[in-house]
Amino acid sequence: MPKQFKIFAITGSTRKNSSNYKILKHISENIKTGFEVEIFEDLDELPHFNPDLDTDNPPQTIISFRNKITEADGVIICTPEYVFSLPGSLKNALEWCISTTIFSKKKVGLITASASGEMAHDQLILIMKTLEAQFDNENLLLIQGVRGKINEEGKIINDETLAVLNKFITNFENQIFY
């Protein structure tokens, strides 16, 4: 039986059915057979980062979150930009990973989908470099004006966005394979 690749996909938005969730859902529905995508939507359930709690026995929700990253063959993060920055809930989740090596050499894909998104995208790249995640320009995607490019049902209605998103999927699949 061929290997089933596990992808842990993190939505940076805490809004249910957000554009970021819809993008990850599109990826999960259009990725090749042989890939299993789990979309993590529970950033709002992670406790605030506190170095005093980041010990040998951190909170159970953090252990579970870290294990999902560790067990994954790759991680995709899709986030909006809030006030020219990453959402606090996503930054909080990533701060819980700083004291570990779980992202070191982990293959990641980074998507920022927002009205503008440029500053959040740059910050996400910097944080993931700090965490020693493995990615290149083929696994980075900035989708500006995202709300006008996805309908309520989650269908990508902008041809250019659909094309770059499908190229991102193919590039990420290839990164995991090789």
VODREN-619185 format. One record per residue: chain; x, z, y of N, C-alpha, C, O in turn. Coordinates in Angstrom, 3 decimals, decimal comma, padded with zeros to 6 digits. Each point is the difference from the previous one (the first is absolute). Example, Ala and Ser with C-alpha at 12.3 -4.5 7.8 and 13.67 -1.06 7.14 Angstrom:
2
SITE / A / 013,190 / 007,800 / -005,690 / -000,890 / 000,000 / 001,190 / 000,900 / 000,000 / 001,200 / 001,036 / 000,665 / -000,019
SITE / A / -001,386 / -001,385 / 001,069 / 000,820 / 000,060 / 001,190 / -000,770 / 000,730 / 001,090 / 000,509 / 000,169 / 001,108
end
This chain:
178
SITE / A / 000,847 / 000,000 / -001,187 / -000,847 / 000,000 / 001,187 / 000,889 / 000,000 / 001,245 / 000,908 / 000,823 / 000,109
SITE / A / -001,163 / -001,745 / 000,837 / 000,837 / -000,065 / 001,208 / -000,169 / 001,243 / 000,862 / -001,029 / 000,676 / -000,024
SITE / A / 002,078 / -000,406 / 000,779 / -000,003 / 001,175 / 000,889 / -001,080 / -000,148 / 001,058 / -000,188 / -001,078 / 000,564
SITE / A / -000,511 / 002,158 / -000,301 / -000,965 / 000,079 / 001,091 / 000,721 / 000,640 / 001,183 / 000,400 / 001,161 / -000,084
SITE / A / -000,228 / -001,892 / 001,180 / 000,669 / 000,518 / 001,180 / -000,983 / 000,816 / 000,829 / -001,124 / -000,434 / 000,251
SITE / A / 001,556 / 001,618 / 000,170 / -000,844 / 000,885 / 000,809 / 000,384 / -000,113 / 001,465 / 001,165 / 000,144 / 000,373
SITE / A / -002,173 / -000,405 / 000,443 / 000,179 / -000,061 / 001,445 / -000,839 / 001,120 / 000,617 / -001,204 / 000,097 / -000,235
SITE / A / 001,861 / 000,735 / 001,021 / -000,683 / 001,071 / 000,715 / -000,158 / -000,483 / 001,438 / 000,989 / -000,195 / 000,707
SITE / A / -002,217 / 000,007 / -000,283 / -000,297 / -000,541 / 001,324 / -000,579 / 001,112 / 000,883 / -000,983 / 000,649 / -000,356
SITE / A / 001,610 / -000,450 / 001,499 / -000,396 / 001,085 / 000,913 / -000,616 / -000,609 / 001,254 / 000,632 / -000,800 / 000,690
SITE / A / -001,861 / 001,183 / -000,408 / -000,598 / -000,435 / 001,253 / 000,292 / 001,054 / 001,065 / -000,246 / 001,188 / -000,206
SITE / A / 000,767 / -001,629 / 001,334 / 000,360 / 000,902 / 001,084 / -001,175 / 000,439 / 000,839 / 000,154 / 000,822 / 000,903
SITE / A / -001,323 / -001,357 / -001,187 / -001,199 / 000,377 / 000,740 / -000,807 / 001,003 / -000,813 / -000,130 / -000,135 / -001,216
SITE / A / -000,403 / 001,128 / 001,889 / -000,884 / 000,945 / -000,683 / -001,461 / -000,449 / 000,084 / -000,877 / 000,632 / -000,590
SITE / A / 000,620 / -001,696 / 001,304 / -001,364 / -000,545 / 000,114 / -000,377 / -000,657 / -001,326 / 000,759 / -000,808 / -000,534
SITE / A / -001,926 / 001,153 / 000,009 / -000,481 / -000,623 / -001,225 / -000,344 / -001,456 / 000,277 / -000,586 / -000,325 / 001,032
SITE / A / 000,955 / -000,542 / -001,958 / -000,254 / -001,436 / 000,091 / 000,655 / -000,629 / 001,229 / -000,551 / -000,919 / 000,608
SITE / A / 001,728 / 001,423 / -000,252 / 000,742 / -000,517 / 001,158 / 000,528 / -001,405 / -000,292 / -000,014 / -000,458 / -001,142
SITE / A / 000,469 / -000,201 / 002,173 / 000,634 / -001,312 / -000,182 / 001,219 / 000,115 / -000,909 / 000,274 / -000,898 / -000,796
SITE / A / 000,449 / 001,994 / 000,917 / 001,185 / 000,209 / -000,830 / -000,383 / 000,157 / -001,461 / 000,670 / -000,542 / -000,879
SITE / A / -001,736 / 001,276 / 000,614 / -000,509 / 000,112 / -001,373 / -000,409 / -001,380 / -000,516 / 000,316 / -000,356 / -001,135
SITE / A / -001,014 / -000,420 / 001,960 / -000,467 / -001,327 / -000,421 / 001,178 / -000,919 / -000,342 / -000,085 / -000,795 / -000,936
SITE / A / 001,169 / 000,903 / 001,684 / 001,193 / -000,798 / -000,308 / 000,576 / 000,417 / -001,350 / 000,338 / -000,853 / -000,820
SITE / A / -000,226 / 002,153 / 000,587 / 000,515 / 000,475 / -001,293 / -000,937 / -000,391 / -001,136 / 000,458 / -000,328 / -001,094
SITE / A / -001,745 / 000,360 / 001,340 / -000,978 / -000,429 / -001,011 / 000,195 / -001,488 / -000,302 / -000,044 / -000,408 / -001,161
SITE / A / 000,260 / -000,400 / 002,197 / 000,267 / -001,428 / -000,197 / 001,251 / -000,180 / -000,871 / 000,009 / -000,820 / -000,919
SITE / A / 001,024 / 001,577 / 001,209 / 001,234 / -000,082 / -000,792 / -000,282 / 000,372 / -001,448 / 000,437 / -000,695 / -000,917
SITE / A / -001,167 / 001,789 / 000,705 / -000,267 / 000,447 / -001,371 / -000,823 / -001,022 / -000,783 / 000,133 / -000,100 / -001,220
SITE / A / -000,971 / -000,649 / 001,908 / -000,847 / -001,000 / -000,659 / 000,690 / -001,346 / -000,174 / -000,474 / -000,842 / -000,763
SITE / A / 001,590 / 000,627 / 001,461 / 000,654 / -001,307 / -000,039 / 001,417 / 000,043 / -000,553 / 000,677 / -001,028 / -000,045
SITE / A / -000,229 / 002,180 / -000,369 / 001,328 / 000,115 / -000,592 / -000,088 / -000,487 / -001,444 / -001,069 / 000,039 / -000,608
SITE / A / 002,190 / -000,494 / 000,065 / 000,020 / -000,548 / -001,348 / -000,468 / 001,009 / -001,044 / 000,077 / 001,214 / 000,191
SITE / A / -000,565 / -001,763 / -001,299 / -000,262 / 000,821 / -001,169 / 001,326 / 000,645 / -000,391 / 001,056 / -000,623 / 000,110
SITE / A / -001,114 / 001,841 / -000,554 / 001,232 / 000,711 / -000,340 / 000,374 / 001,018 / 001,056 / 000,952 / 000,762 / -000,172
SITE / A / -001,706 / -000,747 / 001,274 / 000,201 / 000,977 / 001,061 / -001,249 / 000,876 / 000,104 / -001,126 / -000,497 / 000,022
SITE / A / 001,347 / 001,776 / 000,038 / -001,090 / 000,955 / 000,195 / 000,224 / 000,642 / 001,367 / 001,046 / 000,601 / 000,247
SITE / A / -002,038 / -000,733 / 000,640 / 000,118 / 000,529 / 001,358 / -000,915 / 001,209 / 000,150 / -001,204 / -000,087 / -000,243
SITE / A / 001,783 / 001,211 / 000,644 / -000,780 / 001,188 / 000,328 / 000,072 / 000,193 / 001,506 / 001,083 / 000,134 / 000,568
SITE / A / -002,247 / -000,121 / 000,074 / -000,059 / 000,174 / 001,446 / -000,221 / 001,479 / 000,317 / -000,981 / 000,606 / -000,430
SITE / A / 001,916 / -000,047 / 001,190 / -000,064 / 001,401 / 000,398 / -000,653 / 000,089 / 001,375 / 000,528 / -000,517 / 000,984
SITE / A / -001,671 / 001,172 / -000,930 / -000,753 / 000,127 / 001,249 / -000,114 / 001,446 / 000,475 / -000,802 / 000,293 / 000,887
SITE / A / 001,580 / 000,605 / -001,455 / -000,201 / 001,420 / 000,243 / 001,052 / 000,647 / 000,894 / 000,352 / 001,162 / -000,203
SITE / A / 000,147 / -001,892 / 001,181 / 000,980 / 000,584 / 000,915 / -000,546 / 001,254 / 000,681 / 000,741 / 000,945 / 000,273
SITE / A / -002,036 / -000,951 / -000,005 / -000,594 / 001,135 / 000,694 / -000,071 / 001,259 / -000,864 / -000,329 / 001,072 / 000,509
SITE / A / 000,626 / -001,180 / -001,784 / -000,004 / 001,164 / -000,888 / 001,383 / 000,627 / -000,162 / 000,131 / 001,077 / -000,581
SITE / A / 000,892 / -001,744 / 001,090 / 001,349 / 000,553 / -000,095 / 000,181 / 001,064 / 001,080 / -000,410 / -000,204 / 001,142
SITE / A / 001,019 / 001,335 / -001,492 / 000,213 / 001,036 / 001,017 / 001,006 / -000,473 / 001,045 / 000,799 / -000,902 / -000,250
SITE / A / -000,854 / 001,524 / 001,417 / 000,984 / -000,294 / 001,036 / 001,386 / 000,317 / -000,535 / 000,209 / 001,017 / -000,662
SITE / A / 000,732 / -001,899 / 000,956 / 001,362 / 000,228 / -000,461 / 000,542 / 001,294 / 000,588 / -000,116 / 000,265 / 001,196
SITE / A / 000,709 / 000,528 / -002,072 / 000,606 / 001,257 / 000,406 / 001,245 / 000,197 / -000,853 / -000,117 / 000,198 / -001,209
SITE / A / 001,299 / -000,247 / 001,800 / 001,227 / 000,152 / -000,789 / 000,029 / 001,289 / -000,823 / 000,648 / 000,053 / -001,045
SITE / A / -001,344 / 000,982 / 001,508 / -000,039 / 001,251 / -000,758 / -000,760 / -000,149 / -001,317 / 000,219 / 000,770 / -000,936
SITE / A / -001,109 / -001,756 / 000,863 / -000,753 / -000,251 / -001,239 / 000,660 / -001,052 / -000,873 / -000,383 / -000,188 / -001,155
SITE / A / 001,384 / -000,502 / 001,711 / 000,680 / -001,070 / -000,735 / 001,138 / 000,618 / -000,815 / 001,182 / -000,185 / 000,291
SITE / A / -001,581 / 000,909 / -001,299 / 000,930 / 000,741 / -000,851 / -000,040 / -000,578 / -001,405 / -000,456 / -001,127 / -000,193
SITE / A / 000,928 / 001,883 / -000,788 / -000,084 / -000,434 / -001,397 / -001,442 / -000,042 / -000,493 / -000,288 / -000,596 / -001,037
SITE / A / -000,604 / 001,220 / 001,771 / -001,401 / 000,046 / -000,391 / -000,896 / -000,349 / 001,199 / -000,680 / 000,875 / 000,536
SITE / A / 000,674 / -002,152 / -000,113 / -000,842 / -000,389 / 001,139 / -001,482 / 000,015 / -000,403 / -000,315 / 000,177 / -001,176
SITE / A / -000,586 / -000,361 / 002,133 / -001,431 / -000,045 / -000,325 / -000,304 / -001,065 / -001,073 / 000,651 / -001,043 / -000,059
SITE / A / -001,641 / 001,330 / -000,772 / -000,350 / -000,892 / -001,114 / -000,333 / -001,417 / 000,485 / 000,362 / -000,970 / -000,665
SITE / A / -001,038 / 000,833 / 001,800 / -000,332 / -001,339 / 000,497 / 001,264 / -000,797 / 000,312 / 000,026 / -001,221 / -000,156
SITE / A / 001,006 / 001,906 / 000,592 / 001,270 / -000,668 / 000,300 / 000,707 / -000,393 / -001,288 / 000,570 / -001,087 / -000,088
SITE / A / -000,601 / 001,954 / -000,904 / 000,591 / -000,328 / -001,305 / -000,666 / -001,247 / -000,560 / 000,681 / -000,910 / -000,472
SITE / A / -001,993 / 000,863 / 000,520 / -000,754 / -001,148 / -000,505 / 000,346 / -001,272 / 000,775 / 000,229 / -001,052 / -000,598
SITE / A / -000,192 / 001,150 / 001,919 / 000,334 / -001,147 / 000,851 / 001,406 / -000,515 / -000,318 / 000,201 / -001,202 / -000,172
SITE / A / 000,748 / 002,097 / 000,097 / 001,384 / -000,391 / -000,311 / 000,102 / -000,617 / -001,390 / 000,739 / -000,965 / -000,196
SITE / A / -001,472 / 001,511 / -000,769 / 000,037 / -000,550 / -001,364 / -000,528 / -001,425 / -000,038 / 000,531 / -000,838 / -000,729
SITE / A / -001,570 / 000,553 / 001,507 / -000,551 / -001,366 / 000,051 / 001,063 / -000,978 / 000,508 / 000,119 / -001,115 / -000,507
SITE / A / 000,644 / 001,538 / 001,503 / 001,072 / -000,851 / 000,528 / 001,090 / -000,179 / -001,047 / 000,461 / -001,115 / -000,243
SITE / A / -000,052 / 002,216 / -000,374 / 001,064 / -000,039 / -001,007 / -000,366 / -000,909 / -001,168 / 000,835 / -000,774 / -000,469
SITE / A / -002,068 / 000,861 / 000,000 / -000,449 / -000,753 / -001,174 / -000,244 / -001,476 / 000,288 / -000,082 / -000,807 / -000,926
SITE / A / -000,033 / 000,453 / 002,187 / -000,304 / -001,389 / 000,369 / 001,247 / -000,878 / -000,078 / 001,115 / 000,436 / 000,286
SITE / A / -001,341 / -001,678 / -000,680 / 001,074 / -001,000 / 000,043 / 000,215 / -000,486 / 001,422 / 001,074 / -000,497 / 000,339
SITE / A / -002,086 / 000,638 / 000,483 / 000,090 / -000,401 / 001,397 / -001,079 / 000,687 / 000,808 / -001,012 / 000,445 / -000,542
SITE / A / 001,236 / -000,362 / 001,844 / -000,949 / 000,635 / 000,918 / -000,290 / -000,974 / 001,133 / 000,908 / -000,630 / 000,545
SITE / A / -002,182 / 000,516 / -000,201 / -000,406 / -000,778 / 001,168 / -000,655 / 000,969 / 000,979 / -000,877 / 000,778 / -000,375
SITE / A / 001,308 / -000,833 / 001,614 / -000,615 / 000,796 / 001,057 / -000,647 / -000,966 / 000,988 / 000,646 / -000,930 / 000,484
SITE / A / -001,904 / 001,154 / -000,194 / -000,717 / -000,803 / 000,987 / -000,598 / 000,960 / 001,014 / -000,840 / 000,833 / -000,342
SITE / A / 001,274 / -000,952 / 001,590 / -000,377 / 000,980 / 001,015 / -000,455 / -000,638 / 001,298 / 000,436 / -001,096 / 000,350
SITE / A / -001,324 / 001,793 / 000,370 / -000,296 / -000,405 / 001,366 / 001,027 / 000,603 / 000,952 / 000,918 / 000,707 / -000,414
SITE / A / -001,093 / -000,995 / 001,666 / 000,788 / 000,633 / 001,058 / -000,967 / 000,822 / 000,841 / -001,040 / -000,498 / 000,431
SITE / A / 001,392 / 001,765 / -000,200 / -000,799 / 000,867 / 000,861 / 000,865 / 000,421 / 001,182 / 001,072 / 000,574 / -000,193
SITE / A / -001,511 / -000,842 / 001,378 / 000,696 / 000,381 / 001,230 / 001,474 / -000,428 / -000,061 / 000,899 / 000,799 / 000,262
SITE / A / -000,672 / -002,056 / -000,608 / 001,338 / -000,596 / -000,052 / 000,929 / 000,693 / -000,987 / 001,210 / 000,049 / 000,220
SITE / A / -001,764 / 000,487 / -001,304 / 000,802 / 000,727 / -000,974 / -000,684 / -000,047 / -001,363 / -001,107 / -000,521 / -000,140
SITE / A / 001,787 / 001,075 / -000,854 / -000,615 / 000,159 / -001,313 / -001,091 / 001,057 / 000,072 / 000,112 / 000,944 / 000,782
SITE / A / -001,158 / -001,081 / -001,577 / -000,969 / 001,088 / -000,085 / 000,696 / 001,280 / -000,461 / 000,864 / -000,039 / -000,876
SITE / A / -001,240 / 001,162 / 001,465 / 000,617 / 001,273 / -000,348 / -000,123 / 000,334 / -001,477 / 000,909 / 000,591 / -000,582
SITE / A / -002,029 / -000,967 / -000,026 / -000,207 / 000,317 / -001,416 / 000,983 / -000,752 / -000,896 / 000,456 / 000,546 / -001,004
SITE / A / -000,124 / -001,784 / 001,349 / 000,982 / -000,742 / -000,788 / 001,397 / 000,569 / 000,219 / 000,755 / 000,189 / -000,954
SITE / A / -000,415 / 000,080 / 002,202 / 001,317 / 000,583 / 000,280 / 000,152 / 001,332 / -000,722 / 001,066 / 000,307 / -000,534
SITE / A / -002,137 / 000,483 / 000,521 / 000,002 / 001,273 / -000,716 / 000,319 / -000,211 / -001,484 / 000,838 / 000,703 / -000,564
SITE / A / -001,506 / -001,669 / -000,060 / 000,233 / -000,277 / -001,422 / 001,450 / -000,404 / -000,251 / 000,615 / 000,443 / -000,970
SITE / A / -000,077 / -001,277 / 001,841 / 001,384 / -000,447 / -000,167 / 000,983 / 001,143 / 000,249 / 001,063 / 000,047 / -000,619
SITE / A / -001,410 / 000,875 / 001,523 / 000,873 / 001,161 / 000,231 / 000,119 / 000,865 / -001,251 / 001,039 / 000,622 / -000,223
SITE / A / -002,092 / -000,577 / -000,597 / 000,059 / 000,751 / -001,251 / 000,973 / -000,648 / -000,993 / 000,339 / 000,609 / -001,015
SITE / A / 000,104 / -001,811 / 001,290 / 000,914 / -000,712 / -000,906 / 001,455 / 000,071 / 000,453 / 000,894 / -000,386 / -000,753
SITE / A / -000,644 / 000,861 / 001,944 / 001,351 / 000,012 / 000,575 / 000,985 / 000,799 / -000,846 / 001,144 / -000,420 / -000,173
SITE / A / -001,566 / 001,553 / -000,350 / 000,922 / 000,867 / -000,755 / 000,210 / -000,476 / -001,439 / 000,700 / 000,652 / -000,774
SITE / A / -001,299 / -001,775 / 000,418 / 000,103 / -000,529 / -001,361 / 000,762 / -001,324 / 000,016 / 000,410 / -000,481 / 001,057
SITE / A / -000,231 / -000,085 / -002,215 / 000,579 / -001,348 / -000,110 / -001,015 / -000,962 / -000,617 / 000,387 / -001,040 / -000,534
SITE / A / -001,668 / 001,366 / 000,598 / -000,998 / -000,816 / -000,699 / -000,133 / -001,413 / 000,558 / -000,427 / -000,903 / -000,719
SITE / A / 000,778 / 000,697 / 001,970 / -000,044 / -001,352 / 000,560 / 001,351 / -000,714 / -000,092 / 000,085 / -001,195 / 000,282
SITE / A / 000,957 / 001,907 / -000,670 / 001,327 / -000,601 / -000,074 / 000,004 / -001,141 / -001,016 / -000,241 / 000,213 / -001,188
SITE / A / 000,516 / -001,418 / 001,669 / 000,035 / -001,228 / -000,802 / -001,373 / -000,398 / -000,548 / -000,092 / -000,894 / -000,841
SITE / A / -000,975 / 001,549 / 001,311 / -001,361 / -000,359 / -000,410 / -000,380 / -001,291 / 000,720 / 000,201 / -000,124 / 001,208
SITE / A / -000,734 / -000,808 / -001,933 / -000,421 / -001,269 / 000,593 / -001,306 / 000,224 / 000,759 / -000,990 / 000,469 / -000,561
SITE / A / 001,009 / -000,815 / 001,850 / -001,175 / 000,218 / 000,836 / -000,369 / -001,260 / 000,773 / 000,836 / -000,858 / 000,284
SITE / A / -002,104 / 000,784 / 000,038 / -000,533 / -001,008 / 000,896 / -000,658 / 000,730 / 001,160 / -000,727 / 000,971 / -000,213
SITE / A / 000,969 / -001,421 / 001,426 / -000,488 / 000,698 / 001,185 / -000,864 / -000,937 / 000,838 / 000,444 / -001,062 / 000,436
SITE / A / -001,680 / 001,482 / -000,224 / -000,946 / -000,781 / 000,794 / -000,515 / 000,874 / 001,128 / -000,432 / 001,130 / -000,225
SITE / A / 000,479 / -001,655 / 001,426 / -000,645 / 000,652 / 001,133 / -001,105 / -000,948 / 000,447 / 000,257 / -001,147 / 000,365
SITE / A / -001,488 / 001,644 / -000,398 / -001,160 / -000,808 / 000,373 / -000,792 / 000,765 / 001,038 / -000,605 / 001,031 / -000,295
SITE / A / 000,615 / -001,546 / 001,517 / -000,590 / 000,735 / 001,112 / -000,309 / -000,977 / 001,127 / 000,117 / -001,213 / -000,174
SITE / A / -000,507 / 001,738 / 001,314 / -000,218 / -000,854 / 001,163 / 001,320 / -000,645 / 000,416 / 000,081 / -001,222 / 000,131
SITE / A / 000,944 / 002,033 / 000,076 / 001,338 / -000,494 / 000,304 / 000,929 / 000,320 / -001,167 / 000,399 / -000,894 / -000,746
SITE / A / -000,057 / 002,171 / 000,593 / 000,740 / 000,448 / -001,172 / 001,502 / -000,070 / 000,066 / 000,669 / 000,507 / -000,901
SITE / A / -000,108 / -001,113 / 001,929 / 001,446 / -000,214 / 000,035 / 000,803 / 001,302 / -000,045 / 000,982 / 000,101 / -000,736
SITE / A / -001,393 / 000,878 / 001,509 / 000,775 / 001,245 / 000,054 / -000,127 / 000,787 / -001,307 / 000,992 / 000,541 / -000,490
SITE / A / -002,186 / -000,472 / -000,074 / -000,189 / 000,691 / -001,279 / 000,789 / -000,710 / -001,097 / 000,574 / 000,648 / -000,875
SITE / A / -000,548 / -001,960 / 000,924 / 000,731 / -000,781 / -001,009 / 001,494 / 000,336 / 000,054 / 000,634 / 000,234 / -001,029
SITE / A / -000,088 / -000,214 / 002,240 / 001,414 / 000,346 / 000,162 / 000,283 / 001,419 / -000,486 / 001,024 / 000,250 / -000,635
SITE / A / -001,934 / 000,679 / 000,935 / 000,189 / 001,385 / -000,435 / -000,077 / 000,127 / -001,517 / 000,777 / 000,739 / -000,605
SITE / A / -001,711 / -001,458 / -000,007 / -000,130 / 000,039 / -001,460 / 001,263 / -000,541 / -000,664 / 000,482 / 000,571 / -000,978
SITE / A / 000,044 / -001,650 / 001,500 / 001,233 / -000,571 / -000,540 / 001,148 / 001,006 / 000,119 / 000,758 / 000,191 / -000,951
SITE / A / -000,632 / 000,441 / 002,096 / 001,062 / 000,984 / 000,208 / -000,125 / 001,181 / -000,970 / 000,988 / 000,425 / -000,600
SITE / A / -002,194 / 000,094 / 000,454 / -000,212 / 001,129 / -000,914 / 000,323 / -000,405 / -001,430 / 000,646 / 000,756 / -000,727
SITE / A / -001,084 / -001,929 / 000,319 / 000,231 / -000,419 / -001,387 / 001,484 / -000,303 / -000,247 / 000,489 / 000,200 / -001,111
SITE / A / 000,222 / -000,674 / 002,122 / 001,458 / -000,142 / -000,125 / 000,642 / 001,373 / -000,165 / 000,915 / 000,168 / -000,806
SITE / A / -001,390 / 000,808 / 001,565 / 000,511 / 001,362 / -000,094 / -000,225 / 000,563 / -001,405 / 000,843 / 000,725 / -000,527
SITE / A / -001,980 / -001,064 / -000,069 / -000,325 / 000,447 / -001,360 / 000,700 / -000,840 / -001,068 / -000,164 / 000,246 / -001,195
SITE / A / 000,951 / -001,245 / 001,633 / 000,774 / -000,889 / -000,879 / -000,871 / -000,875 / -000,896 / 000,405 / -000,373 / -001,101
SITE / A / -001,604 / 000,050 / 001,580 / -000,873 / -000,908 / -000,740 / 000,613 / -001,398 / -000,008 / 000,762 / -000,366 / 000,895
SITE / A / -001,107 / -000,401 / -001,918 / 000,550 / -001,348 / -000,148 / -001,042 / -001,027 / 000,433 / -001,068 / -000,111 / -000,603
SITE / A / 001,393 / -000,637 / 001,652 / -000,875 / -001,068 / 000,482 / 000,823 / -000,962 / 000,819 / 001,115 / 000,309 / 000,420
SITE / A / -001,684 / -001,491 / -000,198 / 000,633 / -000,984 / 000,872 / -001,091 / -000,651 / 000,848 / -001,166 / 000,387 / -000,078
SITE / A / 001,541 / -001,356 / 000,870 / -000,969 / -000,631 / 000,908 / -001,163 / -000,656 / -000,731 / -001,075 / -000,169 / 000,575
SITE / A / 001,279 / -000,204 / -001,843 / -001,072 / -000,624 / -000,787 / -001,088 / 001,013 / -000,356 / -001,110 / -000,384 / -000,368
SITE / A / 001,426 / 001,673 / 000,478 / -000,946 / 001,046 / -000,373 / -000,474 / 000,798 / 001,210 / -000,423 / 001,150 / -000,118
SITE / A / 000,503 / -001,789 / 001,283 / -000,489 / 000,584 / 001,248 / -001,063 / -000,921 / 000,570 / 000,168 / -001,219 / 000,018
SITE / A / -001,267 / 001,808 / 000,450 / -001,064 / -000,817 / 000,555 / -000,670 / 000,748 / 001,149 / -000,418 / 001,149 / -000,146
SITE / A / 000,328 / -001,815 / 001,276 / -000,706 / 000,531 / 001,167 / -001,216 / -000,891 / 000,233 / 000,129 / -001,193 / 000,276
SITE / A / -001,310 / 001,795 / -000,391 / -001,249 / -000,725 / 000,232 / -000,613 / 000,551 / 001,281 / -000,512 / 001,120 / 000,026
SITE / A / 000,570 / -001,911 / 001,024 / -000,546 / 000,431 / 001,287 / -001,438 / -000,486 / 000,148 / -000,361 / -001,060 / -000,511
SITE / A / -000,455 / 001,842 / 001,214 / -001,408 / -000,359 / 000,176 / -000,769 / -000,001 / -001,302 / -000,853 / -000,857 / -000,227
SITE / A / 001,155 / 001,818 / -000,626 / -000,512 / -000,002 / -001,373 / -001,523 / 000,053 / -000,085 / -000,573 / -000,606 / -000,904
SITE / A / -000,084 / 001,293 / 001,791 / -001,464 / 000,148 / -000,118 / -000,735 / -001,334 / 000,075 / -001,078 / -000,145 / -000,577
SITE / A / 001,641 / -000,814 / 001,269 / -000,628 / -001,312 / 000,082 / 000,383 / -000,917 / -001,147 / -000,419 / -001,157 / -000,031
SITE / A / 001,199 / 001,648 / -000,900 / 000,509 / -000,835 / -001,090 / -000,553 / 000,382 / -001,369 / 000,275 / -000,663 / -001,000
SITE / A / -001,068 / 001,757 / 000,968 / -000,593 / 000,482 / -001,244 / -001,455 / 000,332 / 000,285 / -000,307 / 000,658 / 000,994
SITE / A / -000,600 / -001,117 / -001,874 / -001,410 / 000,316 / 000,231 / -000,377 / 001,345 / -000,624 / 000,830 / 000,650 / -000,636
SITE / A / -002,060 / -000,246 / 000,819 / -000,483 / 001,308 / -000,489 / 000,154 / 000,143 / -001,510 / 000,238 / 001,100 / -000,499
SITE / A / -000,372 / -002,198 / -000,225 / 000,112 / 000,037 / -001,464 / 001,450 / 000,040 / -000,470 / 000,265 / 000,123 / -001,196
SITE / A / 000,667 / -000,227 / 002,128 / 001,413 / 000,047 / -000,358 / 000,626 / -001,355 / -000,256 / 001,150 / -000,078 / -000,432
SITE / A / -001,878 / -000,981 / 000,689 / 000,529 / -001,353 / -000,191 / 000,868 / -000,377 / 001,202 / -000,380 / 000,204 / 001,153
SITE / A / 001,556 / -000,760 / -001,455 / 000,888 / -000,493 / 001,054 / -000,605 / -001,300 / 000,519 / -000,122 / -000,970 / -000,748
SITE / A / -000,254 / 000,946 / 002,018 / -000,700 / -001,161 / 000,556 / 000,888 / -000,859 / 000,894 / -000,460 / -000,992 / 000,565
SITE / A / 001,714 / 001,363 / -000,436 / 000,947 / -000,758 / 000,806 / 000,974 / -000,676 / -000,964 / 000,701 / 000,673 / -000,755
SITE / A / -000,661 / -002,013 / 000,784 / 000,807 / -000,758 / -000,958 / 001,491 / 000,334 / 000,079 / 000,668 / 000,115 / -001,027
SITE / A / -000,149 / 000,041 / 002,247 / 001,423 / 000,314 / 000,156 / 000,317 / 001,378 / -000,596 / 001,016 / 000,176 / -000,672
SITE / A / -001,890 / 000,783 / 000,925 / 000,194 / 001,347 / -000,548 / -000,075 / -000,029 / -001,519 / 000,800 / 000,645 / -000,678
SITE / A / -001,749 / -001,383 / 000,148 / -000,128 / -000,127 / -001,456 / 001,269 / -000,601 / -000,600 / 000,474 / 000,454 / -001,041
SITE / A / 000,064 / -001,458 / 001,689 / 001,216 / -000,653 / -000,497 / 001,203 / 000,950 / 000,022 / 000,741 / 000,072 / -000,980
SITE / A / -000,539 / 000,652 / 002,077 / 001,165 / 000,901 / 000,070 / -000,185 / 001,201 / -000,927 / 000,975 / 000,510 / -000,552
SITE / A / -002,200 / -000,060 / 000,378 / -000,259 / 001,112 / -000,912 / 000,245 / -000,420 / -001,451 / 000,585 / 000,756 / -000,776
SITE / A / -001,025 / -001,944 / 000,415 / 000,245 / -000,484 / -001,363 / 001,487 / -000,260 / -000,242 / 000,491 / 000,201 / -001,111
SITE / A / 000,223 / -000,644 / 002,136 / 001,455 / -000,155 / -000,119 / 000,662 / 001,365 / -000,178 / 000,927 / 000,140 / -000,798
SITE / A / -001,398 / 000,869 / 001,536 / 000,495 / 001,368 / -000,151 / -000,190 / 000,474 / -001,443 / 000,909 / 000,579 / -000,594
SITE / A / -002,100 / -000,831 / 000,035 / -000,281 / 000,417 / -001,386 / 000,997 / -000,645 / -000,957 / 000,583 / 000,682 / -000,844
SITE / A / -000,385 / -001,982 / 000,970 / 000,942 / -000,711 / -000,874 / 001,417 / 000,539 / 000,154 / 000,694 / 000,216 / -000,993
SITE / A / -000,264 / 000,001 / 002,230 / 001,342 / 000,541 / 000,241 / 000,145 / 001,389 / -000,606 / 001,049 / 000,319 / -000,559
SITE / A / -002,084 / 000,514 / 000,660 / 000,073 / 001,352 / -000,537 / 000,022 / -000,030 / -001,528 / 000,744 / 000,751 / -000,631
SITE / A / -001,555 / -001,613 / 000,049 / 000,017 / -000,164 / -001,467 / 001,407 / -000,369 / -000,464 / 000,517 / 000,575 / -000,958
SITE / A / 000,090 / -001,531 / 001,640 / 001,349 / -000,442 / -000,363 / 001,028 / 001,111 / 000,183 / 000,934 / 000,117 / -000,793
SITE / A / -001,099 / 000,698 / 001,832 / 000,927 / 001,113 / 000,227 / -000,088 / 000,993 / -001,166 / 001,023 / 000,525 / -000,440
SITE / A / -002,212 / -000,271 / -000,054 / -000,180 / 000,939 / -001,124 / 000,577 / -000,592 / -001,289 / 000,636 / 000,708 / -000,781
SITE / A / -000,858 / -001,989 / 000,564 / 000,505 / -000,646 / -001,225 / 001,512 / -000,023 / -000,068 / 000,577 / 000,120 / -001,081
SITE / A / 000,079 / -000,276 / 002,237 / 001,463 / -000,221 / -000,017 / 000,772 / 001,109 / 000,623 / 001,228 / -000,056 / 000,052
end
